[in-house]
Amino acid sequence: MDIFNLDNHPHVELCDLLKFQGWCESGAAAKAVIADGLVKVNGQVETRKRCKILADQQVEFDGATVVVKP
C-alpha cells in the first residue's frame, strides 16, 4: 500500500492522483478507467473523474492501493 501526501493542499482530483501514482500514462487514460468503473474510493466504485480525494481516503485501482495523507 502506497501513501500519497497532499503537502498542505486541501485535495487532489481522482484523475490526477492516478497520473501522479503512475497508474495511468495520461489524464485521458485516467478518465477512461474511472468512467469504466475500475477505480474504488474507500471501497466504493467512483465514476466522477474529478472527484476530490481528501486526506485519509483510500483509492484502489488494478490491484494497487494508495492512502492519501495531509
mmCIF file of the N, C-alpha and C atoms, coordinates in Angstrom:
data_MODEL
# 
_entry.id   MODEL 
# 
loop_
_atom_site.group_PDB 
_atom_site.id 
_atom_site.type_symbol 
_atom_site.label_atom_id 
_atom_site.label_alt_id 
_atom_site.label_comp_id 
_atom_site.label_asym_id 
_atom_site.label_entity_id 
_atom_site.label_seq_id 
_atom_site.pdbx_PDB_ins_code 
_atom_site.Cartn_x 
_atom_site.Cartn_y 
_atom_site.Cartn_z 
_atom_site.occupancy 
_atom_site.B_iso_or_equiv 
_atom_site.pdbx_formal_charge 
_atom_site.auth_seq_id 
_atom_site.auth_comp_id 
_atom_site.auth_asym_id 
_atom_site.auth_atom_id 
_atom_site.pdbx_PDB_model_num 
ATOM 1   N N  . MET A 1 1  ? 0.847   -1.181 0.000   1.00 0.00 ? 1  MET A N  1 
ATOM 2   C CA . MET A 1 1  ? 0.000   0.000  0.000   1.00 0.00 ? 1  MET A CA 1 
ATOM 3   C C  . MET A 1 1  ? 0.892   1.243  0.000   1.00 0.00 ? 1  MET A C  1 
ATOM 4   N N  . ASP A 1 2  ? 0.610   2.149  -0.925  1.00 0.00 ? 2  ASP A N  1 
ATOM 5   C CA . ASP A 1 2  ? 1.378   3.386  -1.052  1.00 0.00 ? 2  ASP A CA 1 
ATOM 6   C C  . ASP A 1 2  ? 0.731   4.500  -0.238  1.00 0.00 ? 2  ASP A C  1 
ATOM 7   N N  . ILE A 1 3  ? 1.497   5.560  -0.027  1.00 0.00 ? 3  ILE A N  1 
ATOM 8   C CA . ILE A 1 3  ? 0.997   6.767  0.630   1.00 0.00 ? 3  ILE A CA 1 
ATOM 9   C C  . ILE A 1 3  ? 1.219   7.940  -0.305  1.00 0.00 ? 3  ILE A C  1 
ATOM 10  N N  . PHE A 1 4  ? 0.181   8.760  -0.480  1.00 0.00 ? 4  PHE A N  1 
ATOM 11  C CA . PHE A 1 4  ? 0.278   9.990  -1.272  1.00 0.00 ? 4  PHE A CA 1 
ATOM 12  C C  . PHE A 1 4  ? 0.076   11.162 -0.322  1.00 0.00 ? 4  PHE A C  1 
ATOM 13  N N  . ASN A 1 5  ? 1.022   12.090 -0.304  1.00 0.00 ? 5  ASN A N  1 
ATOM 14  C CA . ASN A 1 5  ? 0.935   13.253 0.576   1.00 0.00 ? 5  ASN A CA 1 
ATOM 15  C C  . ASN A 1 5  ? 0.370   14.454 -0.175  1.00 0.00 ? 5  ASN A C  1 
ATOM 16  N N  . LEU A 1 6  ? -0.635  15.083 0.427   1.00 0.00 ? 6  LEU A N  1 
ATOM 17  C CA . LEU A 1 6  ? -1.251  16.265 -0.173  1.00 0.00 ? 6  LEU A CA 1 
ATOM 18  C C  . LEU A 1 6  ? -0.368  17.509 -0.060  1.00 0.00 ? 6  LEU A C  1 
ATOM 19  N N  . ASP A 1 7  ? 0.620   17.468 0.822   1.00 0.00 ? 7  ASP A N  1 
ATOM 20  C CA . ASP A 1 7  ? 1.541   18.596 1.002   1.00 0.00 ? 7  ASP A CA 1 
ATOM 21  C C  . ASP A 1 7  ? 0.806   19.920 1.189   1.00 0.00 ? 7  ASP A C  1 
ATOM 22  N N  . ASN A 1 8  ? -0.106  19.942 2.151   1.00 0.00 ? 8  ASN A N  1 
ATOM 23  C CA . ASN A 1 8  ? -0.866  21.146 2.535   1.00 0.00 ? 8  ASN A CA 1 
ATOM 24  C C  . ASN A 1 8  ? -1.891  21.601 1.497   1.00 0.00 ? 8  ASN A C  1 
ATOM 25  N N  . HIS A 1 9  ? -2.145  20.809 0.471   1.00 0.00 ? 9  HIS A N  1 
ATOM 26  C CA . HIS A 1 9  ? -3.238  21.095 -0.456  1.00 0.00 ? 9  HIS A CA 1 
ATOM 27  C C  . HIS A 1 9  ? -4.511  20.484 0.139   1.00 0.00 ? 9  HIS A C  1 
ATOM 28  N N  . PRO A 1 10 ? -5.666  21.089 -0.098  1.00 0.00 ? 10 PRO A N  1 
ATOM 29  C CA . PRO A 1 10 ? -6.891  20.563 0.507   1.00 0.00 ? 10 PRO A CA 1 
ATOM 30  C C  . PRO A 1 10 ? -7.352  19.224 -0.087  1.00 0.00 ? 10 PRO A C  1 
ATOM 31  N N  . HIS A 1 11 ? -7.027  18.973 -1.351  1.00 0.00 ? 11 HIS A N  1 
ATOM 32  C CA . HIS A 1 11 ? -7.464  17.745 -2.014  1.00 0.00 ? 11 HIS A CA 1 
ATOM 33  C C  . HIS A 1 11 ? -6.643  17.515 -3.279  1.00 0.00 ? 11 HIS A C  1 
ATOM 34  N N  . VAL A 1 12 ? -6.853  16.359 -3.898  1.00 0.00 ? 12 VAL A N  1 
ATOM 35  C CA . VAL A 1 12 ? -6.308  16.056 -5.216  1.00 0.00 ? 12 VAL A CA 1 
ATOM 36  C C  . VAL A 1 12 ? -7.449  15.435 -6.014  1.00 0.00 ? 12 VAL A C  1 
ATOM 37  N N  . GLU A 1 13 ? -7.556  15.791 -7.284  1.00 0.00 ? 13 GLU A N  1 
ATOM 38  C CA . GLU A 1 13 ? -8.604  15.204 -8.114  1.00 0.00 ? 13 GLU A CA 1 
ATOM 39  C C  . GLU A 1 13 ? -8.231  13.767 -8.452  1.00 0.00 ? 13 GLU A C  1 
ATOM 40  N N  . LEU A 1 14 ? -9.250  12.914 -8.502  1.00 0.00 ? 14 LEU A N  1 
ATOM 41  C CA . LEU A 1 14 ? -9.026  11.487 -8.706  1.00 0.00 ? 14 LEU A CA 1 
ATOM 42  C C  . LEU A 1 14 ? -8.225  11.207 -9.974  1.00 0.00 ? 14 LEU A C  1 
ATOM 43  N N  . CYS A 1 15 ? -8.571  11.849 -11.077 1.00 0.00 ? 15 CYS A N  1 
ATOM 44  C CA . CYS A 1 15 ? -7.845  11.584 -12.332 1.00 0.00 ? 15 CYS A CA 1 
ATOM 45  C C  . CYS A 1 15 ? -6.374  11.997 -12.206 1.00 0.00 ? 15 CYS A C  1 
ATOM 46  N N  . ASP A 1 16 ? -6.099  13.074 -11.465 1.00 0.00 ? 16 ASP A N  1 
ATOM 47  C CA . ASP A 1 16 ? -4.712  13.499 -11.263 1.00 0.00 ? 16 ASP A CA 1 
ATOM 48  C C  . ASP A 1 16 ? -3.962  12.513 -10.374 1.00 0.00 ? 16 ASP A C  1 
ATOM 49  N N  . LEU A 1 17 ? -4.631  11.991 -9.361  1.00 0.00 ? 17 LEU A N  1 
ATOM 50  C CA . LEU A 1 17 ? -3.983  11.030 -8.469  1.00 0.00 ? 17 LEU A CA 1 
ATOM 51  C C  . LEU A 1 17 ? -3.529  9.787  -9.238  1.00 0.00 ? 17 LEU A C  1 
ATOM 52  N N  . LEU A 1 18 ? -4.365  9.311  -10.153 1.00 0.00 ? 18 LEU A N  1 
ATOM 53  C CA . LEU A 1 18 ? -3.989  8.128  -10.944 1.00 0.00 ? 18 LEU A CA 1 
ATOM 54  C C  . LEU A 1 18 ? -2.743  8.410  -11.777 1.00 0.00 ? 18 LEU A C  1 
ATOM 55  N N  . LYS A 1 19 ? -2.635  9.630  -12.306 1.00 0.00 ? 19 LYS A N  1 
ATOM 56  C CA . LYS A 1 19 ? -1.433  10.005 -13.070 1.00 0.00 ? 19 LYS A CA 1 
ATOM 57  C C  . LYS A 1 19 ? -0.226  10.127 -12.144 1.00 0.00 ? 19 LYS A C  1 
ATOM 58  N N  . PHE A 1 20 ? -0.389  10.817 -11.014 1.00 0.00 ? 20 PHE A N  1 
ATOM 59  C CA . PHE A 1 20 ? 0.724   11.019 -10.084 1.00 0.00 ? 20 PHE A CA 1 
ATOM 60  C C  . PHE A 1 20 ? 1.276   9.692  -9.566  1.00 0.00 ? 20 PHE A C  1 
ATOM 61  N N  . GLN A 1 21 ? 0.404   8.718  -9.386  1.00 0.00 ? 21 GLN A N  1 
ATOM 62  C CA . GLN A 1 21 ? 0.817   7.402  -8.898  1.00 0.00 ? 21 GLN A CA 1 
ATOM 63  C C  . GLN A 1 21 ? 1.474   6.571  -10.005 1.00 0.00 ? 21 GLN A C  1 
ATOM 64  N N  . GLY A 1 22 ? 1.360   7.023  -11.248 1.00 0.00 ? 22 GLY A N  1 
ATOM 65  C CA . GLY A 1 22 ? 1.919   6.271  -12.361 1.00 0.00 ? 22 GLY A CA 1 
ATOM 66  C C  . GLY A 1 22 ? 1.034   5.122  -12.795 1.00 0.00 ? 22 GLY A C  1 
ATOM 67  N N  . TRP A 1 23 ? -0.220  5.130  -12.333 1.00 0.00 ? 23 TRP A N  1 
ATOM 68  C CA . TRP A 1 23 ? -1.159  4.070  -12.692 1.00 0.00 ? 23 TRP A CA 1 
ATOM 69  C C  . TRP A 1 23 ? -1.734  4.269  -14.081 1.00 0.00 ? 23 TRP A C  1 
ATOM 70  N N  . CYS A 1 24 ? -1.716  5.505  -14.583 1.00 0.00 ? 24 CYS A N  1 
ATOM 71  C CA . CYS A 1 24 ? -2.181  5.830  -15.938 1.00 0.00 ? 24 CYS A CA 1 
ATOM 72  C C  . CYS A 1 24 ? -1.173  6.769  -16.572 1.00 0.00 ? 24 CYS A C  1 
ATOM 73  N N  . GLU A 1 25 ? -0.991  6.623  -17.872 1.00 0.00 ? 25 GLU A N  1 
ATOM 74  C CA . GLU A 1 25 ? 0.007   7.429  -18.563 1.00 0.00 ? 25 GLU A CA 1 
ATOM 75  C C  . GLU A 1 25 ? -0.456  8.846  -18.863 1.00 0.00 ? 25 GLU A C  1 
ATOM 76  N N  . SER A 1 26 ? -1.774  9.056  -18.913 1.00 0.00 ? 26 SER A N  1 
ATOM 77  C CA . SER A 1 26 ? -2.284  10.387 -19.267 1.00 0.00 ? 26 SER A CA 1 
ATOM 78  C C  . SER A 1 26 ? -3.591  10.645 -18.536 1.00 0.00 ? 26 SER A C  1 
ATOM 79  N N  . GLY A 1 27 ? -3.999  11.899 -18.573 1.00 0.00 ? 27 GLY A N  1 
ATOM 80  C CA . GLY A 1 27 ? -5.278  12.259 -17.981 1.00 0.00 ? 27 GLY A CA 1 
ATOM 81  C C  . GLY A 1 27 ? -6.430  11.581 -18.690 1.00 0.00 ? 27 GLY A C  1 
ATOM 82  N N  . ALA A 1 28 ? -6.320  11.458 -20.005 1.00 0.00 ? 28 ALA A N  1 
ATOM 83  C CA . ALA A 1 28 ? -7.379  10.803 -20.788 1.00 0.00 ? 28 ALA A CA 1 
ATOM 84  C C  . ALA A 1 28 ? -7.506  9.329  -20.392 1.00 0.00 ? 28 ALA A C  1 
ATOM 85  N N  . ALA A 1 29 ? -6.377  8.662  -20.195 1.00 0.00 ? 29 ALA A N  1 
ATOM 86  C CA . ALA A 1 29 ? -6.398  7.256  -19.786 1.00 0.00 ? 29 ALA A CA 1 
ATOM 87  C C  . ALA A 1 29 ? -6.996  7.126  -18.387 1.00 0.00 ? 29 ALA A C  1 
ATOM 88  N N  . ALA A 1 30 ? -6.635  8.047  -17.500 1.00 0.00 ? 30 ALA A N  1 
ATOM 89  C CA . ALA A 1 30 ? -7.180  8.019  -16.137 1.00 0.00 ? 30 ALA A CA 1 
ATOM 90  C C  . ALA A 1 30 ? -8.689  8.215  -16.159 1.00 0.00 ? 30 ALA A C  1 
ATOM 91  N N  . LYS A 1 31 ? -9.149  9.174  -16.933 1.00 0.00 ? 31 LYS A N  1 
ATOM 92  C CA . LYS A 1 31 ? -10.587 9.436  -17.019 1.00 0.00 ? 31 LYS A CA 1 
ATOM 93  C C  . LYS A 1 31 ? -11.333 8.236  -17.592 1.00 0.00 ? 31 LYS A C  1 
ATOM 94  N N  . ALA A 1 32 ? -10.712 7.527  -18.521 1.00 0.00 ? 32 ALA A N  1 
ATOM 95  C CA . ALA A 1 32 ? -11.347 6.361  -19.138 1.00 0.00 ? 32 ALA A CA 1 
ATOM 96  C C  . ALA A 1 32 ? -11.533 5.232  -18.129 1.00 0.00 ? 32 ALA A C  1 
ATOM 97  N N  . VAL A 1 33 ? -10.492 4.934  -17.336 1.00 0.00 ? 33 VAL A N  1 
ATOM 98  C CA . VAL A 1 33 ? -10.627 3.835  -16.380 1.00 0.00 ? 33 VAL A CA 1 
ATOM 99  C C  . VAL A 1 33 ? -11.597 4.200  -15.253 1.00 0.00 ? 33 VAL A C  1 
ATOM 100 N N  . ILE A 1 34 ? -11.661 5.482  -14.906 1.00 0.00 ? 34 ILE A N  1 
ATOM 101 C CA . ILE A 1 34 ? -12.623 5.926  -13.905 1.00 0.00 ? 34 ILE A CA 1 
ATOM 102 C C  . ILE A 1 34 ? -14.042 5.754  -14.450 1.00 0.00 ? 34 ILE A C  1 
ATOM 103 N N  . ALA A 1 35 ? -14.268 6.211  -15.678 1.00 0.00 ? 35 ALA A N  1 
ATOM 104 C CA . ALA A 1 35 ? -15.589 6.106  -16.307 1.00 0.00 ? 35 ALA A CA 1 
ATOM 105 C C  . ALA A 1 35 ? -16.025 4.648  -16.457 1.00 0.00 ? 35 ALA A C  1 
ATOM 106 N N  . ASP A 1 36 ? -15.065 3.755  -16.643 1.00 0.00 ? 36 ASP A N  1 
ATOM 107 C CA . ASP A 1 36 ? -15.369 2.324  -16.790 1.00 0.00 ? 36 ASP A CA 1 
ATOM 108 C C  . ASP A 1 36 ? -15.652 1.638  -15.451 1.00 0.00 ? 36 ASP A C  1 
ATOM 109 N N  . GLY A 1 37 ? -15.564 2.391  -14.353 1.00 0.00 ? 37 GLY A N  1 
ATOM 110 C CA . GLY A 1 37 ? -15.862 1.830  -13.042 1.00 0.00 ? 37 GLY A CA 1 
ATOM 111 C C  . GLY A 1 37 ? -14.766 0.952  -12.470 1.00 0.00 ? 37 GLY A C  1 
ATOM 112 N N  . LEU A 1 38 ? -13.530 1.192  -12.876 1.00 0.00 ? 38 LEU A N  1 
ATOM 113 C CA . LEU A 1 38 ? -12.417 0.359  -12.433 1.00 0.00 ? 38 LEU A CA 1 
ATOM 114 C C  . LEU A 1 38 ? -11.685 0.901  -11.215 1.00 0.00 ? 38 LEU A C  1 
ATOM 115 N N  . VAL A 1 39 ? -12.130 2.054  -10.696 1.00 0.00 ? 39 VAL A N  1 
ATOM 116 C CA . VAL A 1 39 ? -11.455 2.700  -9.567  1.00 0.00 ? 39 VAL A CA 1 
ATOM 117 C C  . VAL A 1 39 ? -12.401 2.732  -8.368  1.00 0.00 ? 39 VAL A C  1 
ATOM 118 N N  . LYS A 1 40 ? -11.860 2.426  -7.200  1.00 0.00 ? 40 LYS A N  1 
ATOM 119 C CA . LYS A 1 40 ? -12.652 2.483  -5.973  1.00 0.00 ? 40 LYS A CA 1 
ATOM 120 C C  . LYS A 1 40 ? -12.057 3.521  -5.024  1.00 0.00 ? 40 LYS A C  1 
ATOM 121 N N  . VAL A 1 41 ? -12.951 4.240  -4.351  1.00 0.00 ? 41 VAL A N  1 
ATOM 122 C CA . VAL A 1 41 ? -12.558 5.169  -3.300  1.00 0.00 ? 41 VAL A CA 1 
ATOM 123 C C  . VAL A 1 41 ? -13.242 4.696  -2.025  1.00 0.00 ? 41 VAL A C  1 
ATOM 124 N N  . ASN A 1 42 ? -12.440 4.406  -1.019  1.00 0.00 ? 42 ASN A N  1 
ATOM 125 C CA . ASN A 1 42 ? -12.950 3.869  0.249   1.00 0.00 ? 42 ASN A CA 1 
ATOM 126 C C  . ASN A 1 42 ? -13.851 2.651  0.029   1.00 0.00 ? 42 ASN A C  1 
ATOM 127 N N  . GLY A 1 43 ? -13.461 1.790  -0.915  1.00 0.00 ? 43 GLY A N  1 
ATOM 128 C CA . GLY A 1 43 ? -14.173 0.544  -1.159  1.00 0.00 ? 43 GLY A CA 1 
ATOM 129 C C  . GLY A 1 43 ? -15.385 0.637  -2.066  1.00 0.00 ? 43 GLY A C  1 
ATOM 130 N N  . GLN A 1 44 ? -15.736 1.845  -2.523  1.00 0.00 ? 44 GLN A N  1 
ATOM 131 C CA . GLN A 1 44 ? -16.893 2.043  -3.392  1.00 0.00 ? 44 GLN A CA 1 
ATOM 132 C C  . GLN A 1 44 ? -16.436 2.488  -4.787  1.00 0.00 ? 44 GLN A C  1 
ATOM 133 N N  . VAL A 1 45 ? -17.054 1.945  -5.818  1.00 0.00 ? 45 VAL A N  1 
ATOM 134 C CA . VAL A 1 45 ? -16.722 2.357  -7.183  1.00 0.00 ? 45 VAL A CA 1 
ATOM 135 C C  . VAL A 1 45 ? -17.012 3.847  -7.336  1.00 0.00 ? 45 VAL A C  1 
ATOM 136 N N  . GLU A 1 46 ? -16.047 4.556  -7.898  1.00 0.00 ? 46 GLU A N  1 
ATOM 137 C CA . GLU A 1 46 ? -16.176 6.004  -8.107  1.00 0.00 ? 46 GLU A CA 1 
ATOM 138 C C  . GLU A 1 46 ? -16.065 6.293  -9.604  1.00 0.00 ? 46 GLU A C  1 
ATOM 139 N N  . THR A 1 47 ? -17.081 6.941  -10.166 1.00 0.00 ? 47 THR A N  1 
ATOM 140 C CA . THR A 1 47 ? -17.067 7.244  -11.599 1.00 0.00 ? 47 THR A CA 1 
ATOM 141 C C  . THR A 1 47 ? -16.954 8.739  -11.886 1.00 0.00 ? 47 THR A C  1 
ATOM 142 N N  . ARG A 1 48 ? -16.830 9.564  -10.841 1.00 0.00 ? 48 ARG A N  1 
ATOM 143 C CA . ARG A 1 48 ? -16.632 11.003 -11.060 1.00 0.00 ? 48 ARG A CA 1 
ATOM 144 C C  . ARG A 1 48 ? -15.146 11.248 -11.298 1.00 0.00 ? 48 ARG A C  1 
ATOM 145 N N  . LYS A 1 49 ? -14.802 11.693 -12.475 1.00 0.00 ? 49 LYS A N  1 
ATOM 146 C CA . LYS A 1 49 ? -13.410 11.843 -12.867 1.00 0.00 ? 49 LYS A CA 1 
ATOM 147 C C  . LYS A 1 49 ? -12.657 12.861 -12.018 1.00 0.00 ? 49 LYS A C  1 
ATOM 148 N N  . ARG A 1 50 ? -13.336 13.934 -11.652 1.00 0.00 ? 50 ARG A N  1 
ATOM 149 C CA . ARG A 1 50 ? -12.682 14.991 -10.879 1.00 0.00 ? 50 ARG A CA 1 
ATOM 150 C C  . ARG A 1 50 ? -13.091 14.966 -9.407  1.00 0.00 ? 50 ARG A C  1 
ATOM 151 N N  . CYS A 1 51 ? -13.475 13.799 -8.937  1.00 0.00 ? 51 CYS A N  1 
ATOM 152 C CA . CYS A 1 51 ? -13.829 13.627 -7.529  1.00 0.00 ? 51 CYS A CA 1 
ATOM 153 C C  . CYS A 1 51 ? -12.666 14.112 -6.664  1.00 0.00 ? 51 CYS A C  1 
ATOM 154 N N  . LYS A 1 52 ? -12.977 14.921 -5.657  1.00 0.00 ? 52 LYS A N  1 
ATOM 155 C CA . LYS A 1 52 ? -11.945 15.458 -4.769  1.00 0.00 ? 52 LYS A CA 1 
ATOM 156 C C  . LYS A 1 52 ? -11.576 14.404 -3.729  1.00 0.00 ? 52 LYS A C  1 
ATOM 157 N N  . ILE A 1 53 ? -10.331 13.970 -3.778  1.00 0.00 ? 53 ILE A N  1 
ATOM 158 C CA . ILE A 1 53 ? -9.829  12.990 -2.827  1.00 0.00 ? 53 ILE A CA 1 
ATOM 159 C C  . ILE A 1 53 ? -9.177  13.753 -1.681  1.00 0.00 ? 53 ILE A C  1 
ATOM 160 N N  . LEU A 1 54 ? -9.673  13.471 -0.473  1.00 0.00 ? 54 LEU A N  1 
ATOM 161 C CA . LEU A 1 54 ? -9.230  14.177 0.722   1.00 0.00 ? 54 LEU A CA 1 
ATOM 162 C C  . LEU A 1 54 ? -8.298  13.306 1.553   1.00 0.00 ? 54 LEU A C  1 
ATOM 163 N N  . ALA A 1 55 ? -7.679  13.918 2.552   1.00 0.00 ? 55 ALA A N  1 
ATOM 164 C CA . ALA A 1 55 ? -6.799  13.179 3.457   1.00 0.00 ? 55 ALA A CA 1 
ATOM 165 C C  . ALA A 1 55 ? -7.553  12.019 4.091   1.00 0.00 ? 55 ALA A C  1 
ATOM 166 N N  . ASP A 1 56 ? -6.860  10.927 4.275   1.00 0.00 ? 56 ASP A N  1 
ATOM 167 C CA . ASP A 1 56 ? -7.342  9.695  4.906   1.00 0.00 ? 56 ASP A CA 1 
ATOM 168 C C  . ASP A 1 56 ? -8.287  8.885  4.027   1.00 0.00 ? 56 ASP A C  1 
ATOM 169 N N  . GLN A 1 57 ? -8.440  9.254  2.760   1.00 0.00 ? 57 GLN A N  1 
ATOM 170 C CA . GLN A 1 57 ? -9.214  8.409  1.855   1.00 0.00 ? 57 GLN A CA 1 
ATOM 171 C C  . GLN A 1 57 ? -8.272  7.404  1.205   1.00 0.00 ? 57 GLN A C  1 
ATOM 172 N N  . GLN A 1 58 ? -8.848  6.283  0.778   1.00 0.00 ? 58 GLN A N  1 
ATOM 173 C CA . GLN A 1 58 ? -8.089  5.198  0.166   1.00 0.00 ? 58 GLN A CA 1 
ATOM 174 C C  . GLN A 1 58 ? -8.598  4.983  -1.254  1.00 0.00 ? 58 GLN A C  1 
ATOM 175 N N  . VAL A 1 59 ? -7.667  4.881  -2.198  1.00 0.00 ? 59 VAL A N  1 
ATOM 176 C CA . VAL A 1 59 ? -8.021  4.695  -3.602  1.00 0.00 ? 59 VAL A CA 1 
ATOM 177 C C  . VAL A 1 59 ? -7.405  3.382  -4.083  1.00 0.00 ? 59 VAL A C  1 
ATOM 178 N N  . GLU A 1 60 ? -8.223  2.594  -4.812  1.00 0.00 ? 60 GLU A N  1 
ATOM 179 C CA . GLU A 1 60 ? -7.772  1.309  -5.335  1.00 0.00 ? 60 GLU A CA 1 
ATOM 180 C C  . GLU A 1 60 ? -7.943  1.275  -6.847  1.00 0.00 ? 60 GLU A C  1 
ATOM 181 N N  . PHE A 1 61 ? -6.943  0.700  -7.515  1.00 0.00 ? 61 PHE A N  1 
ATOM 182 C CA . PHE A 1 61 ? -7.031  0.508  -8.964  1.00 0.00 ? 61 PHE A CA 1 
ATOM 183 C C  . PHE A 1 61 ? -6.092  -0.617 -9.363  1.00 0.00 ? 61 PHE A C  1 
ATOM 184 N N  . ASP A 1 62 ? -6.593  -1.559 -10.118 1.00 0.00 ? 62 ASP A N  1 
ATOM 185 C CA . ASP A 1 62 ? -5.790  -2.624 -10.717 1.00 0.00 ? 62 ASP A CA 1 
ATOM 186 C C  . ASP A 1 62 ? -4.909  -3.345 -9.694  1.00 0.00 ? 62 ASP A C  1 
ATOM 187 N N  . GLY A 1 63 ? -5.462  -3.627 -8.526  1.00 0.00 ? 63 GLY A N  1 
ATOM 188 C CA . GLY A 1 63 ? -4.730  -4.365 -7.502  1.00 0.00 ? 63 GLY A CA 1 
ATOM 189 C C  . GLY A 1 63 ? -3.809  -3.523 -6.635  1.00 0.00 ? 63 GLY A C  1 
ATOM 190 N N  . ALA A 1 64 ? -3.707  -2.234 -6.918  1.00 0.00 ? 64 ALA A N  1 
ATOM 191 C CA . ALA A 1 64 ? -2.857  -1.341 -6.127  1.00 0.00 ? 64 ALA A CA 1 
ATOM 192 C C  . ALA A 1 64 ? -3.736  -0.433 -5.261  1.00 0.00 ? 64 ALA A C  1 
ATOM 193 N N  . THR A 1 65 ? -3.191  -0.026 -4.122  1.00 0.00 ? 65 THR A N  1 
ATOM 194 C CA . THR A 1 65 ? -3.922  0.821  -3.193  1.00 0.00 ? 65 THR A CA 1 
ATOM 195 C C  . THR A 1 65 ? -3.029  1.966  -2.736  1.00 0.00 ? 65 THR A C  1 
ATOM 196 N N  . VAL A 1 66 ? -3.625  3.138  -2.600  1.00 0.00 ? 66 VAL A N  1 
ATOM 197 C CA . VAL A 1 66 ? -2.905  4.290  -2.066  1.00 0.00 ? 66 VAL A CA 1 
ATOM 198 C C  . VAL A 1 66 ? -3.785  4.956  -1.002  1.00 0.00 ? 66 VAL A C  1 
ATOM 199 N N  . VAL A 1 67 ? -3.146  5.372  0.086   1.00 0.00 ? 67 VAL A N  1 
ATOM 200 C CA . VAL A 1 67 ? -3.822  6.119  1.136   1.00 0.00 ? 67 VAL A CA 1 
ATOM 201 C C  . VAL A 1 67 ? -3.335  7.566  1.053   1.00 0.00 ? 67 VAL A C  1 
ATOM 202 N N  . VAL A 1 68 ? -4.272  8.492  1.075   1.00 0.00 ? 68 VAL A N  1 
ATOM 203 C CA . VAL A 1 68 ? -3.936  9.916  0.962   1.00 0.00 ? 68 VAL A CA 1 
ATOM 204 C C  . VAL A 1 68 ? -3.753  10.492 2.358   1.00 0.00 ? 68 VAL A C  1 
ATOM 205 N N  . LYS A 1 69 ? -2.645  11.178 2.558   1.00 0.00 ? 69 LYS A N  1 
ATOM 206 C CA . LYS A 1 69 ? -2.314  11.793 3.846   1.00 0.00 ? 69 LYS A CA 1 
ATOM 207 C C  . LYS A 1 69 ? -2.192  13.302 3.671   1.00 0.00 ? 69 LYS A C  1 
ATOM 208 N N  . PRO A 1 70 ? -2.450  14.058 4.765   1.00 0.00 ? 70 PRO A N  1 
ATOM 209 C CA . PRO A 1 70 ? -2.375  15.526 4.663   1.00 0.00 ? 70 PRO A CA 1 
ATOM 210 C C  . PRO A 1 70 ? -0.985  16.035 4.298   1.00 0.00 ? 70 PRO A C  1 
# 
